[in-house]
Amino acid sequence: MEHNPNPGVKCGVESCEYHDEHDHCLKQRIQVNPQPDGMNGTAADESMCSSYHNKKGRKA
């Protein structure tokens, strides 16, 4: 696993394996994809981090 925080990527998803205690992503590169049912004009519903990996070892 990558261990150096990426200061350019803020993340508040505490269940992600790559989240650190300062709300940074520990991955050096992330993939962001559109939501399957996005395109509704609401920013929170438009995209998701495809690099998410649950701390328990399951990819969501």
N, C-alpha and C positions, 0 to 999 in steps of 0.2 A: 504494500500500500504506500501511496505517496504521503509524505509527512510535513512538507513545507507549505504553510498557508499561502494561498494566492490572494494578495491584497486587493486585486482588481475584481474579485468575485465574492460578493457578500451573499450569505445564505443563512436563513433562519430555520432550516428543516433539521431539527435535532435528531430525528430518527435516521438520518443519512450517515453512512459510514465515513463520509468525507467531510462532515461538519465539525468545526472546532468550537471551543468554548467562547471564542471572540466573534462568532458568526461569520467566519471565513470558510471558503471551500478549500480542502486540502489537495484537490486535484489541480494539476497545472493546466489542464485543458478540459473543457466540458462540452457536451453536445446538447443543444436546445432545439426541440422540435415542436411543431404546432400540435395542439390538442386535437384529437379525432373529431370532436364536435365544436371546435373553435369557430372563429370567424364571426363572432357575434358582437364585436366591438368592445367587449369588456376585457381590459388588460389581464386580469387575473385568470380568465378563462381561455386566453389565446395560446399560451405556450407552457411547456414543462421541461424540466431538466432531464434529459435522457441518460445522464451519467449517474443518476440517483442509484444508490445501492444501500439497502436496508442494513443497519448495524448487525442484525441477526443473521445476515448472510443470504437473505432472499432478495432477488431483484424484483422490484415492484413494477 
